[in-house]
Amino acid sequence: MRAIILSLAFLVAGCSSLIEPQDPVCEAVAMIGGQHTTVHIYGVRSVANQTQYKAGYPFNWRWVSKGNFVSSTCQK
């Protein structure tokens, strides 16, 4: 049983390196809790005439509307 758990732990640890880190394409500023917060943007897309950013922390790498940001350095 112990050997199975150890081999699963090594398998999971080995697979974690398969995920490639992404570089941000631009930055945006969001007003969070009354403070300006710089957020890294990892992608830009248009859905139904609405621009969305794939925002890093504190948006947890989700697609969020451009309207959530005060300003950005994104070209699109």
Phi and psi restraints in degrees (range 20) as a CNS / XPLOR table:
assign (resid 1 and name C) (resid 2 and name N)
       (resid 2 and name CA) (resid 2 and name C) 1.0 -64.2 20.0 2
assign (resid 2 and name N) (resid 2 and name CA)
       (resid 2 and name C) (resid 3 and name N) 1.0 -37.8 20.0 2
assign (resid 2 and name C) (resid 3 and name N)
       (resid 3 and name CA) (resid 3 and name C) 1.0 -65.7 20.0 2
assign (resid 3 and name N) (resid 3 and name CA)
       (resid 3 and name C) (resid 4 and name N) 1.0 -36.7 20.0 2
assign (resid 3 and name C) (resid 4 and name N)
       (resid 4 and name CA) (resid 4 and name C) 1.0 -65.9 20.0 2
assign (resid 4 and name N) (resid 4 and name CA)
       (resid 4 and name C) (resid 5 and name N) 1.0 -43.9 20.0 2
assign (resid 4 and name C) (resid 5 and name N)
       (resid 5 and name CA) (resid 5 and name C) 1.0 -64.3 20.0 2
assign (resid 5 and name N) (resid 5 and name CA)
       (resid 5 and name C) (resid 6 and name N) 1.0 -42.6 20.0 2
assign (resid 5 and name C) (resid 6 and name N)
       (resid 6 and name CA) (resid 6 and name C) 1.0 -64.5 20.0 2
assign (resid 6 and name N) (resid 6 and name CA)
       (resid 6 and name C) (resid 7 and name N) 1.0 -41.4 20.0 2
assign (resid 6 and name C) (resid 7 and name N)
       (resid 7 and name CA) (resid 7 and name C) 1.0 -68.0 20.0 2
assign (resid 7 and name N) (resid 7 and name CA)
       (resid 7 and name C) (resid 8 and name N) 1.0 -35.8 20.0 2
assign (resid 7 and name C) (resid 8 and name N)
       (resid 8 and name CA) (resid 8 and name C) 1.0 -65.7 20.0 2
assign (resid 8 and name N) (resid 8 and name CA)
       (resid 8 and name C) (resid 9 and name N) 1.0 -38.5 20.0 2
assign (resid 8 and name C) (resid 9 and name N)
       (resid 9 and name CA) (resid 9 and name C) 1.0 -63.8 20.0 2
assign (resid 9 and name N) (resid 9 and name CA)
       (resid 9 and name C) (resid 10 and name N) 1.0 -42.5 20.0 2
assign (resid 9 and name C) (resid 10 and name N)
       (resid 10 and name CA) (resid 10 and name C) 1.0 -66.5 20.0 2
assign (resid 10 and name N) (resid 10 and name CA)
       (resid 10 and name C) (resid 11 and name N) 1.0 -36.9 20.0 2
assign (resid 10 and name C) (resid 11 and name N)
       (resid 11 and name CA) (resid 11 and name C) 1.0 -64.2 20.0 2
assign (resid 11 and name N) (resid 11 and name CA)
       (resid 11 and name C) (resid 12 and name N) 1.0 -45.8 20.0 2
assign (resid 11 and name C) (resid 12 and name N)
       (resid 12 and name CA) (resid 12 and name C) 1.0 -65.5 20.0 2
assign (resid 12 and name N) (resid 12 and name CA)
       (resid 12 and name C) (resid 13 and name N) 1.0 -41.4 20.0 2
assign (resid 12 and name C) (resid 13 and name N)
       (resid 13 and name CA) (resid 13 and name C) 1.0 -64.4 20.0 2
assign (resid 13 and name N) (resid 13 and name CA)
       (resid 13 and name C) (resid 14 and name N) 1.0 -37.0 20.0 2
assign (resid 13 and name C) (resid 14 and name N)
       (resid 14 and name CA) (resid 14 and name C) 1.0 -70.6 20.0 2
assign (resid 14 and name N) (resid 14 and name CA)
       (resid 14 and name C) (resid 15 and name N) 1.0 -35.0 20.0 2
assign (resid 14 and name C) (resid 15 and name N)
       (resid 15 and name CA) (resid 15 and name C) 1.0 -74.6 20.0 2
assign (resid 15 and name N) (resid 15 and name CA)
       (resid 15 and name C) (resid 16 and name N) 1.0 -21.2 20.0 2
assign (resid 15 and name C) (resid 16 and name N)
       (resid 16 and name CA) (resid 16 and name C) 1.0 -65.5 20.0 2
assign (resid 16 and name N) (resid 16 and name CA)
       (resid 16 and name C) (resid 17 and name N) 1.0 -23.1 20.0 2
assign (resid 16 and name C) (resid 17 and name N)
       (resid 17 and name CA) (resid 17 and name C) 1.0 -81.4 20.0 2
assign (resid 17 and name N) (resid 17 and name CA)
       (resid 17 and name C) (resid 18 and name N) 1.0 -7.6 20.0 2
assign (resid 17 and name C) (resid 18 and name N)
       (resid 18 and name CA) (resid 18 and name C) 1.0 -75.6 20.0 2
assign (resid 18 and name N) (resid 18 and name CA)
       (resid 18 and name C) (resid 19 and name N) 1.0 -22.0 20.0 2
assign (resid 18 and name C) (resid 19 and name N)
       (resid 19 and name CA) (resid 19 and name C) 1.0 -79.9 20.0 2
assign (resid 19 and name N) (resid 19 and name CA)
       (resid 19 and name C) (resid 20 and name N) 1.0 120.1 20.0 2
assign (resid 19 and name C) (resid 20 and name N)
       (resid 20 and name CA) (resid 20 and name C) 1.0 -82.3 20.0 2
assign (resid 20 and name N) (resid 20 and name CA)
       (resid 20 and name C) (resid 21 and name N) 1.0 131.4 20.0 2
assign (resid 20 and name C) (resid 21 and name N)
       (resid 21 and name CA) (resid 21 and name C) 1.0 -70.9 20.0 2
assign (resid 21 and name N) (resid 21 and name CA)
       (resid 21 and name C) (resid 22 and name N) 1.0 141.1 20.0 2
assign (resid 21 and name C) (resid 22 and name N)
       (resid 22 and name CA) (resid 22 and name C) 1.0 -99.0 20.0 2
assign (resid 22 and name N) (resid 22 and name CA)
       (resid 22 and name C) (resid 23 and name N) 1.0 147.0 20.0 2
assign (resid 22 and name C) (resid 23 and name N)
       (resid 23 and name CA) (resid 23 and name C) 1.0 -92.7 20.0 2
assign (resid 23 and name N) (resid 23 and name CA)
       (resid 23 and name C) (resid 24 and name N) 1.0 140.1 20.0 2
assign (resid 23 and name C) (resid 24 and name N)
       (resid 24 and name CA) (resid 24 and name C) 1.0 -65.6 20.0 2
assign (resid 24 and name N) (resid 24 and name CA)
       (resid 24 and name C) (resid 25 and name N) 1.0 143.0 20.0 2
assign (resid 24 and name C) (resid 25 and name N)
       (resid 25 and name CA) (resid 25 and name C) 1.0 -89.4 20.0 2
assign (resid 25 and name N) (resid 25 and name CA)
       (resid 25 and name C) (resid 26 and name N) 1.0 -23.6 20.0 2
assign (resid 25 and name C) (resid 26 and name N)
       (resid 26 and name CA) (resid 26 and name C) 1.0 -166.8 20.0 2
assign (resid 26 and name N) (resid 26 and name CA)
       (resid 26 and name C) (resid 27 and name N) 1.0 -176.0 20.0 2
assign (resid 26 and name C) (resid 27 and name N)
       (resid 27 and name CA) (resid 27 and name C) 1.0 -130.2 20.0 2
assign (resid 27 and name N) (resid 27 and name CA)
       (resid 27 and name C) (resid 28 and name N) 1.0 153.6 20.0 2
assign (resid 27 and name C) (resid 28 and name N)
       (resid 28 and name CA) (resid 28 and name C) 1.0 -138.5 20.0 2
assign (resid 28 and name N) (resid 28 and name CA)
       (resid 28 and name C) (resid 29 and name N) 1.0 158.3 20.0 2
assign (resid 28 and name C) (resid 29 and name N)
       (resid 29 and name CA) (resid 29 and name C) 1.0 -112.3 20.0 2
assign (resid 29 and name N) (resid 29 and name CA)
       (resid 29 and name C) (resid 30 and name N) 1.0 126.1 20.0 2
assign (resid 29 and name C) (resid 30 and name N)
       (resid 30 and name CA) (resid 30 and name C) 1.0 -115.0 20.0 2
assign (resid 30 and name N) (resid 30 and name CA)
       (resid 30 and name C) (resid 31 and name N) 1.0 148.8 20.0 2
assign (resid 30 and name C) (resid 31 and name N)
       (resid 31 and name CA) (resid 31 and name C) 1.0 -94.4 20.0 2
assign (resid 31 and name N) (resid 31 and name CA)
       (resid 31 and name C) (resid 32 and name N) 1.0 106.0 20.0 2
assign (resid 31 and name C) (resid 32 and name N)
       (resid 32 and name CA) (resid 32 and name C) 1.0 -123.7 20.0 2
assign (resid 32 and name N) (resid 32 and name CA)
       (resid 32 and name C) (resid 33 and name N) 1.0 119.1 20.0 2
assign (resid 32 and name C) (resid 33 and name N)
       (resid 33 and name CA) (resid 33 and name C) 1.0 62.1 20.0 2
assign (resid 33 and name N) (resid 33 and name CA)
       (resid 33 and name C) (resid 34 and name N) 1.0 31.5 20.0 2
assign (resid 33 and name C) (resid 34 and name N)
       (resid 34 and name CA) (resid 34 and name C) 1.0 80.6 20.0 2
assign (resid 34 and name N) (resid 34 and name CA)
       (resid 34 and name C) (resid 35 and name N) 1.0 4.7 20.0 2
assign (resid 34 and name C) (resid 35 and name N)
       (resid 35 and name CA) (resid 35 and name C) 1.0 -121.6 20.0 2
assign (resid 35 and name N) (resid 35 and name CA)
       (resid 35 and name C) (resid 36 and name N) 1.0 144.9 20.0 2
assign (resid 35 and name C) (resid 36 and name N)
       (resid 36 and name CA) (resid 36 and name C) 1.0 -74.6 20.0 2
assign (resid 36 and name N) (resid 36 and name CA)
       (resid 36 and name C) (resid 37 and name N) 1.0 127.4 20.0 2
assign (resid 36 and name C) (resid 37 and name N)
       (resid 37 and name CA) (resid 37 and name C) 1.0 -125.1 20.0 2
assign (resid 37 and name N) (resid 37 and name CA)
       (resid 37 and name C) (resid 38 and name N) 1.0 127.3 20.0 2
assign (resid 37 and name C) (resid 38 and name N)
       (resid 38 and name CA) (resid 38 and name C) 1.0 -81.6 20.0 2
assign (resid 38 and name N) (resid 38 and name CA)
       (resid 38 and name C) (resid 39 and name N) 1.0 130.5 20.0 2
assign (resid 38 and name C) (resid 39 and name N)
       (resid 39 and name CA) (resid 39 and name C) 1.0 -123.2 20.0 2
assign (resid 39 and name N) (resid 39 and name CA)
       (resid 39 and name C) (resid 40 and name N) 1.0 132.9 20.0 2
assign (resid 39 and name C) (resid 40 and name N)
       (resid 40 and name CA) (resid 40 and name C) 1.0 -76.0 20.0 2
assign (resid 40 and name N) (resid 40 and name CA)
       (resid 40 and name C) (resid 41 and name N) 1.0 137.4 20.0 2
assign (resid 40 and name C) (resid 41 and name N)
       (resid 41 and name CA) (resid 41 and name C) 1.0 -109.6 20.0 2
assign (resid 41 and name N) (resid 41 and name CA)
       (resid 41 and name C) (resid 42 and name N) 1.0 128.2 20.0 2
assign (resid 41 and name C) (resid 42 and name N)
       (resid 42 and name CA) (resid 42 and name C) 1.0 -107.5 20.0 2
assign (resid 42 and name N) (resid 42 and name CA)
       (resid 42 and name C) (resid 43 and name N) 1.0 -3.0 20.0 2
assign (resid 42 and name C) (resid 43 and name N)
       (resid 43 and name CA) (resid 43 and name C) 1.0 -173.5 20.0 2
assign (resid 43 and name N) (resid 43 and name CA)
       (resid 43 and name C) (resid 44 and name N) 1.0 154.5 20.0 2
assign (resid 43 and name C) (resid 44 and name N)
       (resid 44 and name CA) (resid 44 and name C) 1.0 -132.3 20.0 2
assign (resid 44 and name N) (resid 44 and name CA)
       (resid 44 and name C) (resid 45 and name N) 1.0 134.3 20.0 2
assign (resid 44 and name C) (resid 45 and name N)
       (resid 45 and name CA) (resid 45 and name C) 1.0 -146.4 20.0 2
assign (resid 45 and name N) (resid 45 and name CA)
       (resid 45 and name C) (resid 46 and name N) 1.0 161.0 20.0 2
assign (resid 45 and name C) (resid 46 and name N)
       (resid 46 and name CA) (resid 46 and name C) 1.0 -115.1 20.0 2
assign (resid 46 and name N) (resid 46 and name CA)
       (resid 46 and name C) (resid 47 and name N) 1.0 128.2 20.0 2
assign (resid 46 and name C) (resid 47 and name N)
       (resid 47 and name CA) (resid 47 and name C) 1.0 -130.6 20.0 2
assign (resid 47 and name N) (resid 47 and name CA)
       (resid 47 and name C) (resid 48 and name N) 1.0 118.0 20.0 2
assign (resid 47 and name C) (resid 48 and name N)
       (resid 48 and name CA) (resid 48 and name C) 1.0 53.0 20.0 2
assign (resid 48 and name N) (resid 48 and name CA)
       (resid 48 and name C) (resid 49 and name N) 1.0 50.7 20.0 2
assign (resid 48 and name C) (resid 49 and name N)
       (resid 49 and name CA) (resid 49 and name C) 1.0 59.8 20.0 2
assign (resid 49 and name N) (resid 49 and name CA)
       (resid 49 and name C) (resid 50 and name N) 1.0 24.1 20.0 2
assign (resid 49 and name C) (resid 50 and name N)
       (resid 50 and name CA) (resid 50 and name C) 1.0 -122.6 20.0 2
assign (resid 50 and name N) (resid 50 and name CA)
       (resid 50 and name C) (resid 51 and name N) 1.0 127.6 20.0 2
assign (resid 50 and name C) (resid 51 and name N)
       (resid 51 and name CA) (resid 51 and name C) 1.0 -82.3 20.0 2
assign (resid 51 and name N) (resid 51 and name CA)
       (resid 51 and name C) (resid 52 and name N) 1.0 132.3 20.0 2
assign (resid 51 and name C) (resid 52 and name N)
       (resid 52 and name CA) (resid 52 and name C) 1.0 -124.4 20.0 2
assign (resid 52 and name N) (resid 52 and name CA)
       (resid 52 and name C) (resid 53 and name N) 1.0 146.1 20.0 2
assign (resid 52 and name C) (resid 53 and name N)
       (resid 53 and name CA) (resid 53 and name C) 1.0 -113.8 20.0 2
assign (resid 53 and name N) (resid 53 and name CA)
       (resid 53 and name C) (resid 54 and name N) 1.0 139.0 20.0 2
assign (resid 53 and name C) (resid 54 and name N)
       (resid 54 and name CA) (resid 54 and name C) 1.0 -87.8 20.0 2
assign (resid 54 and name N) (resid 54 and name CA)
       (resid 54 and name C) (resid 55 and name N) 1.0 98.4 20.0 2
assign (resid 54 and name C) (resid 55 and name N)
       (resid 55 and name CA) (resid 55 and name C) 1.0 -97.5 20.0 2
assign (resid 55 and name N) (resid 55 and name CA)
       (resid 55 and name C) (resid 56 and name N) 1.0 139.2 20.0 2
assign (resid 55 and name C) (resid 56 and name N)
       (resid 56 and name CA) (resid 56 and name C) 1.0 -77.3 20.0 2
assign (resid 56 and name N) (resid 56 and name CA)
       (resid 56 and name C) (resid 57 and name N) 1.0 -153.9 20.0 2
assign (resid 56 and name C) (resid 57 and name N)
       (resid 57 and name CA) (resid 57 and name C) 1.0 -59.0 20.0 2
assign (resid 57 and name N) (resid 57 and name CA)
       (resid 57 and name C) (resid 58 and name N) 1.0 136.2 20.0 2
assign (resid 57 and name C) (resid 58 and name N)
       (resid 58 and name CA) (resid 58 and name C) 1.0 -94.1 20.0 2
assign (resid 58 and name N) (resid 58 and name CA)
       (resid 58 and name C) (resid 59 and name N) 1.0 13.8 20.0 2
assign (resid 58 and name C) (resid 59 and name N)
       (resid 59 and name CA) (resid 59 and name C) 1.0 -93.7 20.0 2
assign (resid 59 and name N) (resid 59 and name CA)
       (resid 59 and name C) (resid 60 and name N) 1.0 4.1 20.0 2
assign (resid 59 and name C) (resid 60 and name N)
       (resid 60 and name CA) (resid 60 and name C) 1.0 58.0 20.0 2
assign (resid 60 and name N) (resid 60 and name CA)
       (resid 60 and name C) (resid 61 and name N) 1.0 40.4 20.0 2
assign (resid 60 and name C) (resid 61 and name N)
       (resid 61 and name CA) (resid 61 and name C) 1.0 56.0 20.0 2
assign (resid 61 and name N) (resid 61 and name CA)
       (resid 61 and name C) (resid 62 and name N) 1.0 41.7 20.0 2
assign (resid 61 and name C) (resid 62 and name N)
       (resid 62 and name CA) (resid 62 and name C) 1.0 -108.3 20.0 2
assign (resid 62 and name N) (resid 62 and name CA)
       (resid 62 and name C) (resid 63 and name N) 1.0 160.4 20.0 2
assign (resid 62 and name C) (resid 63 and name N)
       (resid 63 and name CA) (resid 63 and name C) 1.0 -79.3 20.0 2
assign (resid 63 and name N) (resid 63 and name CA)
       (resid 63 and name C) (resid 64 and name N) 1.0 120.2 20.0 2
assign (resid 63 and name C) (resid 64 and name N)
       (resid 64 and name CA) (resid 64 and name C) 1.0 -127.6 20.0 2
assign (resid 64 and name N) (resid 64 and name CA)
       (resid 64 and name C) (resid 65 and name N) 1.0 155.2 20.0 2
assign (resid 64 and name C) (resid 65 and name N)
       (resid 65 and name CA) (resid 65 and name C) 1.0 -67.6 20.0 2
assign (resid 65 and name N) (resid 65 and name CA)
       (resid 65 and name C) (resid 66 and name N) 1.0 147.5 20.0 2
assign (resid 65 and name C) (resid 66 and name N)
       (resid 66 and name CA) (resid 66 and name C) 1.0 -59.8 20.0 2
assign (resid 66 and name N) (resid 66 and name CA)
       (resid 66 and name C) (resid 67 and name N) 1.0 -27.3 20.0 2
assign (resid 66 and name C) (resid 67 and name N)
       (resid 67 and name CA) (resid 67 and name C) 1.0 -65.1 20.0 2
assign (resid 67 and name N) (resid 67 and name CA)
       (resid 67 and name C) (resid 68 and name N) 1.0 -14.0 20.0 2
assign (resid 67 and name C) (resid 68 and name N)
       (resid 68 and name CA) (resid 68 and name C) 1.0 -77.1 20.0 2
assign (resid 68 and name N) (resid 68 and name CA)
       (resid 68 and name C) (resid 69 and name N) 1.0 -5.2 20.0 2
assign (resid 68 and name C) (resid 69 and name N)
       (resid 69 and name CA) (resid 69 and name C) 1.0 -117.2 20.0 2
assign (resid 69 and name N) (resid 69 and name CA)
       (resid 69 and name C) (resid 70 and name N) 1.0 145.3 20.0 2
assign (resid 69 and name C) (resid 70 and name N)
       (resid 70 and name CA) (resid 70 and name C) 1.0 -77.4 20.0 2
assign (resid 70 and name N) (resid 70 and name CA)
       (resid 70 and name C) (resid 71 and name N) 1.0 -42.1 20.0 2
assign (resid 70 and name C) (resid 71 and name N)
       (resid 71 and name CA) (resid 71 and name C) 1.0 -154.6 20.0 2
assign (resid 71 and name N) (resid 71 and name CA)
       (resid 71 and name C) (resid 72 and name N) 1.0 165.3 20.0 2
assign (resid 71 and name C) (resid 72 and name N)
       (resid 72 and name CA) (resid 72 and name C) 1.0 -154.4 20.0 2
assign (resid 72 and name N) (resid 72 and name CA)
       (resid 72 and name C) (resid 73 and name N) 1.0 162.0 20.0 2
assign (resid 72 and name C) (resid 73 and name N)
       (resid 73 and name CA) (resid 73 and name C) 1.0 -102.2 20.0 2
assign (resid 73 and name N) (resid 73 and name CA)
       (resid 73 and name C) (resid 74 and name N) 1.0 9.6 20.0 2
assign (resid 73 and name C) (resid 74 and name N)
       (resid 74 and name CA) (resid 74 and name C) 1.0 -73.5 20.0 2
assign (resid 74 and name N) (resid 74 and name CA)
       (resid 74 and name C) (resid 75 and name N) 1.0 140.9 20.0 2
assign (resid 74 and name C) (resid 75 and name N)
       (resid 75 and name CA) (resid 75 and name C) 1.0 -80.0 20.0 2
assign (resid 75 and name N) (resid 75 and name CA)
       (resid 75 and name C) (resid 76 and name N) 1.0 -34.0 20.0 2
